[in-house]
Amino acid sequence: MIRSVLKIPKDKLDQLDTHTLSNHDRVLLTDLVEILSLFEEATDYAQTQNKVSASYILPCIRGLKAELSNMEYRFHNKVVSFLSASVTERPTQYEDTESLILATILDPRFKLQWCASDSDECGAKRNLLKHHCNLISDQKETGTVNVEHIRSPPRKKSRLFGYMDSAPIIPKVNTGTVEGEIQNYLSTPCILENSEALEYWNMHQESHPSLSKLAVKYLGIPSSSAAVE
């Protein structure tokens, strides 16, 4: 809404019988749009439907933290400080949610790249994946990825994911074990951001049988009730 107001030429806006915007007002509103656009983008990811969404929650939270931290140095603004403190405190429960952690690792667009800066954290999340992979590999029922593909339009690199470094190279192994399957999955580069996660698993069910079962289970979780509402 603020963005739409700023698009109105100043001379036309001044003709309206309303409070006029000074140049200072416009600068403040422009800054506010830049700050809030981060949350607009995160909200769009959380409200998507007919596509994978659960895997976006944790990368978005970390992206918001990183971007707001950078903005604190630029704006020196109480709004940014309050938002930064809130994003640090309020989503803690989600960052510890196993289903969201597994969904994010099993999304080939992210894998462990969103936590690559902390080797201990990466190791813990990798062990979590291994644990659940062992559990599901012992089950007799086989999940399959069968989805009507809805192509995402090409999009530019998200600001929210600019903090991610390139994933470390993990050597491949030739083994039929769960450990080998996980290592081979993590050793390949992440796919492009506008690619389809479920299409990836549709193509890799034979090479990653246990992981593909987990993908069926966790990538289908909706990140919010917005689509239903």
C-alpha positions in Angstrom: 0.0 0.0 0.0 2.8 2.4 0.9 4.6 1.4 -2.3 1.5 2.4 -4.3 1.3 5.8 -2.7 4.9 6.5 -3.4 4.3 5.7 -7.1 1.9 8.7 -7.4 3.7 11.8 -8.7 4.3 14.4 -6.0 2.4 17.1 -7.9 -0.7 15.0 -8.3 -0.6 13.9 -4.7 -0.3 17.5 -3.5 -3.6 18.3 -5.3 -5.6 15.9 -3.1 -7.4 17.2 0.0 -5.2 15.2 2.3 -2.0 15.6 4.3 0.8 16.1 1.8 4.0 14.2 1.9 7.2 16.2 2.4 10.5 15.0 0.9 11.4 13.8 4.3 8.2 11.8 4.6 9.0 10.2 1.2 12.5 9.2 2.3 11.1 7.6 5.5 8.4 5.7 3.6 10.9 4.5 1.0 13.1 3.1 3.7 10.1 1.5 5.4 9.1 -0.2 2.1 12.7 -1.6 1.8 12.6 -2.9 5.3 9.1 -4.4 5.1 9.6 -6.0 1.7 11.7 -8.7 3.4 8.7 -9.7 5.4 6.5 -9.5 2.3 8.8 -11.9 0.6 8.8 -14.3 3.6 5.0 -14.1 3.8 4.7 -15.0 0.1 6.8 -18.1 0.7 4.7 -19.1 3.7 1.4 -18.6 1.9 2.1 -20.5 -1.3 -0.1 -23.4 -2.2 0.2 -26.4 -4.5 4.0 -26.2 -4.0 6.5 -27.2 -1.4 6.5 -24.5 1.4 7.6 -26.1 4.7 11.2 -26.0 3.7 11.2 -22.2 3.3 10.5 -21.4 7.0 13.9 -21.9 8.5 15.9 -20.3 5.6 13.5 -17.3 5.7 14.0 -16.9 9.4 17.8 -16.9 9.1 17.5 -14.7 6.0 15.4 -12.1 8.0 18.0 -12.2 10.8 20.9 -11.6 8.5 19.3 -8.9 6.4 18.0 -7.0 9.5 21.4 -7.2 11.1 22.9 -5.5 8.0 20.1 -2.9 8.0 20.8 -1.9 11.7 24.1 -0.5 10.6 22.6 1.3 7.6 19.4 2.8 9.1 20.1 3.2 12.8 16.4 3.0 13.2 14.3 1.8 16.2 11.9 0.1 13.8 14.7 -2.1 12.5 16.0 -2.7 16.0 12.6 -3.8 17.3 12.0 -6.1 14.2 15.5 -7.6 14.6 14.9 -8.4 18.3 11.5 -9.9 17.5 12.8 -12.1 14.7 15.6 -13.3 17.0 13.2 -14.2 19.9 9.8 -15.2 18.5 10.6 -18.0 15.9 12.8 -20.0 18.3 10.2 -22.8 18.5 10.3 -23.3 14.8 14.0 -23.5 14.6 14.0 -26.5 16.9 11.1 -28.3 15.1 12.3 -31.6 13.7 9.8 -31.7 10.8 10.9 -28.3 9.5 14.6 -29.2 9.8 14.1 -32.4 7.9 11.9 -30.7 5.2 14.6 -28.0 4.7 17.4 -30.6 4.3 15.3 -32.7 2.0 14.6 -29.7 -0.2 17.4 -30.0 -2.9 17.4 -26.2 -3.2 18.7 -25.8 0.3 20.1 -29.1 1.7 22.5 -28.0 4.5 23.5 -24.8 2.8 21.3 -22.7 5.1 23.4 -23.7 8.1 26.8 -24.2 6.5 28.5 -21.6 8.6 28.3 -23.8 11.7 29.9 -27.2 11.2 28.6 -28.5 14.6 25.1 -27.5 13.7 25.4 -29.1 10.3 26.6 -32.3 11.9 23.7 -32.4 14.3 21.2 -31.9 11.6 22.9 -34.5 9.4 22.6 -37.0 12.3 18.9 -36.1 12.6 18.4 -36.9 9.0 20.3 -40.2 9.3 18.2 -41.2 12.3 14.9 -40.7 10.5 16.3 -42.2 7.3 17.2 -45.4 9.2 13.7 -45.5 10.7 11.9 -45.1 7.4 14.2 -47.5 5.5 13.1 -50.3 7.9 9.4 -49.8 6.9 8.0 -52.1 4.3 5.6 -49.5 2.7 7.2 -47.5 -0.1 6.2 -43.9 -0.6 6.3 -42.5 -4.1 6.5 -39.0 -5.4 3.5 -38.5 -7.7 2.7 -34.8 -8.2 1.1 -32.7 -10.9 4.0 -30.3 -11.7 3.2 -26.6 -11.5 6.1 -24.8 -13.0 7.3 -21.8 -11.0 8.1 -18.7 -13.1 11.8 -17.8 -13.2 12.6 -15.4 -10.3 15.7 -13.5 -9.4 17.9 -14.5 -6.5 16.0 -13.9 -3.3 17.4 -11.3 -0.9 16.4 -13.6 2.0 18.8 -16.3 0.8 21.8 -14.1 0.1 23.5 -15.2 3.3 23.9 -18.8 2.1 27.5 -19.8 1.2 28.3 -22.5 -1.3 27.9 -25.9 0.3 31.1 -27.7 1.1 32.1 -30.5 -1.2 31.5 -33.9 0.3 33.1 -36.8 -1.6 30.7 -39.4 -3.0 30.8 -42.9 -1.8 29.8 -46.1 -3.5 27.7 -48.0 -1.0 24.1 -49.1 -0.6 23.9 -48.0 3.0 21.8 -45.2 4.4 24.9 -43.3 5.3 26.2 -43.5 1.7 22.8 -42.5 0.3 22.8 -39.3 2.5 26.4 -38.5 1.7 25.8 -38.9 -2.0 22.7 -36.6 -1.8 24.6 -33.9 0.1 27.7 -34.2 -2.2 25.8 -32.8 -5.2 25.3 -29.0 -5.6 21.9 -27.5 -4.7 19.5 -27.1 -7.6 18.3 -23.7 -8.8 16.0 -21.7 -6.6 13.1 -21.7 -9.1 13.4 -25.5 -9.6 10.8 -27.9 -8.3 11.8 -29.9 -5.2 9.3 -32.7 -5.8 10.3 -33.1 -9.4 13.9 -33.7 -8.2 12.7 -36.5 -6.0 10.6 -37.9 -8.8 13.8 -38.3 -10.7 15.9 -39.7 -7.9 13.6 -42.3 -6.3 15.8 -45.2 -7.4 19.2 -43.7 -6.4 17.9 -42.3 -3.1 15.1 -44.7 -2.0 15.1 -43.9 1.7 15.5 -40.2 1.3 12.7 -40.1 -1.3 10.4 -41.7 1.3 11.3 -39.0 3.8 10.7 -36.4 1.1 7.2 -37.6 0.5 6.5 -37.4 4.3 8.0 -34.0 5.1 7.9 -31.9 1.9 4.1 -32.2 1.8 3.7 -30.3 5.1 2.0 -26.9 4.5 3.9 -24.1 6.1 0.8 -22.1 7.1 -3.0 -22.3 7.0 -3.2 -19.2 4.7 -4.0 -21.2 1.6 -6.9 -22.9 3.3 -8.2 -19.7 4.8 
